[in-house]
């Protein structure tokens, strides 16, 4: 009998896209805010990372708001990586909004409205509210199902206990369905929100840890709660001001958050929300969390946007603004004047400037090591050395792009690990910027609309 060949089935839930900065886990600093050589995906740039760490600590302590930081450096020196590291180190609760400078010109709204929405996306509001919950260990669940289908609704009883008391509750259809959905069984420790009826499974009771139940490695054991079954608990929600704006300004409410079609929001709505948030702060119901707004390629903004940023940073509810640019002294967009980094002097005066330096050959080798591991590519030592040399002579980004291409070339020849011949092959197939520029200059007469003037041999083109 012939063997049946079954198609290979891939687990789609495990597939994760590998991005340019997916290997970044944080800034790689120790407790004294000193930068480690290689840590959390970060390599080199010690002074820049240390400076970013100090800014980060000030953000966490709530010491600064309405301040701005400029990450300035050559292309491929890790400016966006430092910003991503800051985002990871801040955690989930602190808002971190990210945008490119050119984005605001392609949105169907005014430039200042786009910047206002970005600013308010980076300001969080931590809202506290008290709810009544039932928390205890499930002793028994009894469900009475009617004999005939549809004759009557299901009813039942739920017995909950703490270390001090035990109570039996009557269950309706809705609660029975909720218990079934959460797969609650006797021995589980659960919390039930009295207002919404939401059931949260906290874990399995330690008293049942020796039971021979079907338990996976993820099973969490918790102590049986003590005291009363009914408790008052403080619940904390973190939302951004922009989310509150959208919900209160659009007819479709929160659905606009998912569609992205937020449109322009009236200033009256924002004023009402700001006054309400201020009222909650006075009552102790809410507190403001100034987050971080990161604008990459900030030189793409024009003079109107820069003037708006100057004014917006003076607002008492402004986030920390982090901007990045790789430009030198160049024209400020919207004017005929030139400025450092393509930005006006009055805004630069407000910025704390962090500069990034080009990577050394050793640092490039370490970054390529990390990227090979991230992209799951086996590469020989000699091939890595060659790739490091290519990265040092051309650019780090070009060398990183060659990793996956070399892995595919290796796969084509049925090799087990990427070797020098694979790197050499893709180096010949895909040319870098310098070789491409040289090719253009050699064959400029054969291209259409050539604008390079005819020069003598001893003239250098920048």
C-alpha positions in Angstrom: 0.0 0.0 0.0 1.4 3.4 -1.0 2.3 5.8 1.8 -0.1 8.7 2.0 1.7 12.1 1.9 -0.1 14.6 4.2 0.4 18.3 3.7 2.5 20.0 6.3 0.2 21.9 8.7 1.7 25.1 10.3 0.5 26.4 13.6 -0.8 29.8 12.5 -1.0 31.1 16.1 2.8 30.8 16.5 3.7 32.8 13.4 5.1 36.2 14.4 6.4 38.8 12.0 10.0 39.7 12.4 10.5 43.5 12.2 13.5 45.7 12.0 13.3 46.3 15.8 11.5 43.2 17.0 14.7 42.1 18.9 14.6 45.2 21.2 13.4 44.3 24.7 14.4 47.5 26.5 17.3 50.0 26.9 19.7 47.4 28.4 20.5 49.4 31.6 21.3 48.1 35.1 19.8 49.5 38.4 22.4 52.3 38.5 21.3 53.4 35.0 24.6 52.3 33.5 24.5 50.8 30.0 25.5 47.2 29.6 27.6 46.2 26.6 25.0 43.9 25.1 21.6 43.6 26.8 17.9 43.4 25.9 18.8 43.5 22.2 20.7 46.8 22.5 24.4 47.0 21.5 26.8 50.0 21.9 25.6 53.6 22.0 26.3 53.6 25.8 26.1 57.4 26.4 22.9 57.8 24.3 21.2 54.8 26.2 22.3 56.2 29.6 20.9 59.6 28.7 17.6 58.0 27.5 17.6 56.0 30.8 17.8 59.2 32.9 14.9 60.7 30.8 13.0 57.4 31.4 13.5 57.6 35.1 12.2 61.2 35.2 9.1 60.1 33.2 8.4 57.2 35.6 8.8 59.5 38.7 6.5 62.0 37.1 9.1 64.7 37.4 9.0 66.1 33.9 6.1 66.9 31.5 6.1 69.1 28.5 9.8 68.5 27.8 11.3 67.4 24.5 14.2 65.2 23.6 16.0 65.1 20.2 17.8 61.9 19.0 20.2 63.1 16.4 22.6 61.0 14.5 23.6 59.5 11.1 21.3 57.0 9.4 21.5 53.5 10.9 22.9 54.5 14.3 20.0 53.2 16.4 17.8 56.3 17.0 14.5 54.5 16.4 15.9 51.5 18.4 16.5 53.7 21.4 12.9 55.1 21.2 11.6 51.5 20.9 13.7 50.5 23.9 12.2 53.4 25.9 8.7 52.2 24.9 9.4 48.7 26.1 11.0 49.9 29.4 8.0 52.1 30.2 5.6 49.1 30.2 2.0 48.7 29.1 0.5 51.3 31.4 2.4 54.4 30.2 1.0 55.6 26.8 3.5 55.6 24.0 2.4 57.1 20.7 4.5 56.8 17.6 4.3 58.6 14.2 6.4 59.7 11.3 6.8 63.3 10.4 5.4 62.9 6.9 2.2 61.2 8.2 0.4 64.4 9.1 0.5 65.6 5.4 -1.5 62.5 4.2 -4.3 62.6 6.7 -7.8 64.0 5.9 -7.5 66.7 8.5 -5.5 69.8 9.3 -1.9 69.4 10.4 -2.5 70.9 13.8 -5.5 68.6 14.4 -3.3 65.6 13.6 -0.6 66.8 16.0 -3.3 67.5 18.7 -4.7 64.0 18.3 -1.1 62.5 18.5 -0.4 64.6 21.7 -3.6 63.5 23.4 -2.9 59.8 22.4 0.2 60.1 24.5 -1.5 61.3 27.7 -3.1 58.6 29.8 -5.8 59.0 32.5 -5.8 56.4 35.3 -9.4 56.2 36.5 -10.2 54.5 39.8 -13.6 53.1 40.7 -14.8 50.8 43.5 -16.9 47.7 42.7 -18.5 45.0 44.8 -17.2 41.5 44.1 -17.7 38.0 45.4 -14.4 36.2 45.8 -14.1 32.6 47.0 -13.4 28.9 46.3 -16.0 26.9 44.4 -17.2 24.0 46.6 -19.9 22.7 44.4 -21.9 23.6 41.2 -25.4 22.1 40.8 -27.2 22.7 37.5 -30.8 21.5 37.0 -31.5 21.0 33.4 -35.1 20.6 32.2 -36.1 17.2 30.9 -37.7 18.6 27.7 -35.7 21.0 25.6 -37.1 24.5 25.8 -39.6 23.6 28.5 -38.0 25.8 31.1 -34.8 27.7 31.7 -31.9 26.1 33.4 -31.4 26.8 37.1 -28.8 25.9 39.6 -26.9 26.5 42.8 -23.3 27.7 43.4 -21.5 27.1 46.7 -18.6 29.5 47.5 -16.4 29.5 50.5 -13.6 31.5 52.1 -11.6 30.4 55.1 -14.2 32.0 57.4 -17.6 31.4 55.8 -19.5 29.4 53.2 -22.6 30.5 51.2 -25.0 29.0 48.6 -26.2 31.2 45.7 -29.0 30.6 43.3 -28.0 30.8 39.6 -29.9 32.1 36.7 -29.4 31.1 33.0 -27.0 34.0 32.3 -24.7 33.0 35.2 -24.8 29.3 34.3 -23.7 30.2 30.7 -20.9 32.4 32.1 -19.6 29.7 34.4 -19.7 27.2 31.5 -17.8 29.6 29.2 -15.0 30.1 31.8 -15.0 26.2 32.4 -15.4 26.8 36.2 -15.3 23.6 38.3 -15.2 22.8 42.0 -11.8 23.7 43.5 -11.4 26.9 41.3 -11.0 30.2 43.0 -13.1 32.8 41.2 -14.2 36.4 41.5 -17.6 37.6 40.3 -18.3 41.3 39.6 -21.8 42.0 41.1 -22.5 44.9 38.8 -21.7 43.3 35.4 -21.8 39.6 36.3 -18.3 39.1 34.8 -16.5 35.9 36.2 -12.7 35.9 36.5 -10.9 32.7 37.2 -8.1 33.5 39.6 -6.6 30.0 39.8 -6.9 26.6 41.4 -7.1 26.2 45.2 -3.9 24.8 46.9 -6.2 22.3 48.7 -6.8 20.6 45.3 -3.1 20.5 44.3 -2.8 16.8 45.1 -6.0 15.8 43.1 -5.3 13.7 40.0 -7.2 16.1 37.7 -6.2 16.9 34.1 -4.0 19.9 34.7 -1.6 21.5 32.3 1.7 23.2 33.2 0.0 26.6 33.1 -2.3 25.7 36.0 -1.9 28.4 38.7 -2.5 27.6 42.3 -3.7 30.2 44.8 -4.7 30.4 48.4 -8.3 30.1 49.4 -9.5 33.7 50.1 -10.1 34.7 53.7 -12.6 37.1 55.4 -16.0 37.9 53.9 -17.2 36.5 50.5 -18.5 40.0 49.5 -15.7 42.6 49.2 -15.3 46.1 47.8 -12.4 46.2 45.4 -10.8 49.2 43.6 -10.6 48.7 39.8 -8.1 50.8 37.8 -8.7 51.6 34.1 -6.1 53.4 32.0 -7.4 55.2 28.9 -5.8 58.0 26.8 -7.4 61.5 26.4 -7.7 60.8 22.7 -9.8 57.7 23.3 -12.1 59.7 25.6 -12.3 62.5 22.9 -13.3 60.0 20.2 -16.0 58.2 22.3 -17.6 61.6 23.2 -17.4 63.2 19.8 -18.6 60.7 17.2 -22.0 59.2 16.7 -20.5 55.7 16.3 -18.7 56.1 19.6 -15.9 53.7 20.4 -16.2 52.0 17.0 -14.3 54.9 15.5 -11.2 53.8 17.5 -11.2 50.5 15.5 -11.9 52.0 12.1 -9.4 54.8 12.6 -11.9 57.3 11.0 -11.8 59.7 13.9 -12.1 62.9 11.9 -11.7 66.4 13.3 -12.7 66.7 16.9 -14.3 70.0 18.0 -12.4 72.1 20.6 -15.6 72.4 22.8 -15.6 68.6 23.2 -11.9 68.7 24.4 -12.5 71.6 26.8 -15.5 69.7 28.4 -13.3 66.5 28.7 -10.4 68.5 30.2 -12.7 70.1 32.8 -14.2 66.7 33.7 -10.8 65.1 34.0 -9.7 68.0 36.2 -12.8 67.5 38.4 -12.0 63.8 38.8 -8.4 64.7 39.8 -9.7 67.0 42.5 -12.0 64.2 43.8 -9.1 61.7 43.7 -11.0 59.5 41.2 -8.3 59.9 38.4 -4.7 60.9 37.8 -2.9 62.0 34.7 -0.1 59.8 33.3 2.1 61.9 30.9 3.3 59.4 28.3 5.7 59.7 25.4 5.0 60.9 21.8 7.7 59.8 19.4 8.0 61.6 16.1 10.4 60.0 13.7 11.9 62.0 10.7 10.9 65.2 12.4 12.7 67.3 9.7 9.7 66.5 7.5 7.4 68.8 9.5 7.0 72.4 8.3 7.3 75.7 10.1 3.6 75.7 11.0 4.0 72.4 12.8 7.2 73.5 14.6 5.3 76.7 15.8 2.5 74.5 17.1 4.9 72.2 18.9 6.4 75.3 20.6 3.0 76.2 22.0 1.8 72.7 22.7 4.9 71.9 24.9 3.9 74.8 27.3 0.5 73.2 28.0 0.2 71.7 31.5 -1.1 68.4 30.2 1.7 67.9 27.6 3.5 64.5 27.2 7.2 64.0 26.8 8.1 64.6 23.2 10.9 62.5 21.7 11.9 63.4 18.1 14.5 61.8 15.8 16.3 63.1 12.7 19.3 62.1 10.6 19.6 65.5 8.8 22.5 68.0 9.2 22.2 71.7 8.5 19.4 71.8 6.0 16.4 73.9 4.8 13.5 74.3 7.3 10.4 73.1 5.4 8.0 75.9 4.6 10.8 78.6 4.7 13.9 79.6 2.7 16.0 79.5 5.9 18.5 76.7 6.8 18.7 75.4 10.4 20.5 72.6 12.3 18.6 69.3 11.7 16.1 71.2 9.6 14.5 72.7 12.7 14.1 76.3 13.9 16.4 77.5 16.6 13.7 78.4 19.1 12.4 74.8 19.1 15.9 73.4 19.3 16.5 75.6 22.4 13.7 73.6 24.2 15.2 70.2 23.3 17.6 68.0 25.3 19.8 66.7 22.5 21.1 63.1 22.6 23.5 62.2 19.8 24.2 58.7 18.5 27.6 57.6 17.1 28.4 55.2 14.2 28.8 51.6 15.3 32.3 50.1 15.5 33.1 46.8 13.6 32.8 44.8 16.9 29.4 46.3 17.6 28.2 45.5 14.1 29.3 41.9 14.6 27.3 41.7 17.9 24.2 43.2 16.2 24.4 40.7 13.3 24.7 37.9 15.9 21.4 39.1 17.6 19.7 39.5 14.2 20.7 36.0 13.1 19.2 34.6 16.3 16.0 36.7 15.8 15.6 35.6 12.2 16.4 32.0 13.2 19.4 31.7 10.7 22.4 29.4 11.3 25.5 31.1 10.1 29.2 30.1 10.2 31.7 32.3 11.9 33.5 33.1 8.7 30.3 34.2 7.0 29.5 36.5 10.0 33.0 38.0 9.7 32.4 38.7 6.0 29.0 40.1 6.7 30.5 42.4 9.4 33.1 43.6 6.9 30.3 44.3 4.4 28.3 46.2 7.1 31.3 48.3 8.1 32.2 49.3 4.5 28.6 49.8 3.3 25.9 50.1 5.9 24.5 48.1 8.8 21.0 48.0 7.3 22.4 46.5 4.0 24.2 43.8 6.0 21.1 43.0 8.0 19.0 42.7 4.7 21.5 40.1 3.4 20.9 37.7 6.4 17.6 36.4 5.1 18.7 36.5 1.5 21.8 34.5 2.3 19.7 32.0 4.3 17.5 31.5 1.2 20.5 31.0 -1.0 21.8 28.4 1.5 18.4 26.6 1.5 18.5 26.5 -2.3 21.8 24.6 -2.3 20.4 22.4 0.5 23.1 23.6 3.0 22.7 23.4 6.8 24.3 26.7 7.7 25.0 29.9 5.8 28.5 30.0 4.5 30.8 32.5 2.8 29.7 31.4 -0.7 26.0 32.3 0.2 26.9 35.7 1.5 29.1 36.4 -1.6 26.3 35.3 -3.9 23.7 37.6 -2.5 26.3 40.4 -2.3 26.7 40.1 -6.0 22.9 39.8 -6.6 21.9 42.8 -4.5 24.0 45.9 -4.8 24.5 48.6 -2.0 24.0 52.3 -2.4 27.7 53.1 -3.1 27.9 50.5 -6.0 24.5 51.7 -7.3 25.7 55.3 -7.3 28.9 54.4 -9.1 26.9 52.4 -11.7 24.7 55.5 -12.3 27.7 57.7 -12.8 29.4 55.2 -15.2 26.3 54.8 -17.4 24.6 58.2 -16.9 24.3 58.8 -20.6 22.1 55.8 -21.1 19.5 56.9 -18.5 16.6 59.2 -19.2 16.4 62.7 -17.6 20.0 62.6 -16.3 20.8 65.8 -14.3 24.4 65.1 -13.3 26.6 67.7 -15.1 29.5 66.5 -17.2 32.6 66.8 -14.9 36.3 66.4 -15.4 38.1 63.4 -13.8 39.6 65.3 -10.9 36.2 66.8 -9.8 34.5 65.0 -6.8 30.7 64.7 -6.7 29.3 64.9 -3.2 
